[in-house]
Amino acid sequence: MNLIGAGFGRTGTMSIKTALEDVGQGPCFHMIDLIRNPDTVDPWHDAAVKGEKDWDAMFAGYKATIDWPGCTFWKELIEVYPEAPVLLNVRDFDPWYKSLHNTVYALRQASQKGELTPDPNRPPPSPKLWEVIGTLLYKVDFGGNFEDEAWMREMYKNRIEEIKDTVPSERLTVWKLEDNPGWAPIAGALGIEDPGTPFPHLHDTDNFREEFGLPPLDKAA
């Protein structure tokens, strides 16, 4: 495992995934892989729902992980892959919570209501996929309290502090979206040279909503 991303999604994770793959440190597993590649779902469903974790199966073919579902298991991953550097990808709470509400949460709500526009180029998300997302995000990470903003704020702060307190400083790199950190922290964590190319900027809220058939925010009910 070349890199363990411990931070939640909606913190620049698609950009980081693409960056890692651009410099040969991937493939990097990300929630989008779970959605786009149905063959990846079963081992994650076993882990989320049954508690049966086969790390080799969960990360088969991948050399790094960022975003959900991997970040839910950060404590275990740092033990399973003791040589892998750890990236704490973070973002200020308010824009993070807003982004999550307008993307991942909105997608789940629309799916539950049957309001998603089918994508002819991709199989529809399976019930198992939604069970993985519902279990790992909304039950395990968010404790069933996603709509309680005050609870989420405290959880978010405490989780960041726990990661910083748990992972040795020489193994941990913090990458904060608002600081526009680009390549330097990631290249340092990986022990590679800064490639000197523009850092990717992908999958903002509008891109996410367009990809998954959600209405633009200015037209959303």
Order of alpha helices (4+ residues) and beta strands (2+ residues): beta-alpha-beta-alpha-alpha-alpha-beta-alpha-beta-alpha-alpha-alpha-alpha-beta-alpha-alpha
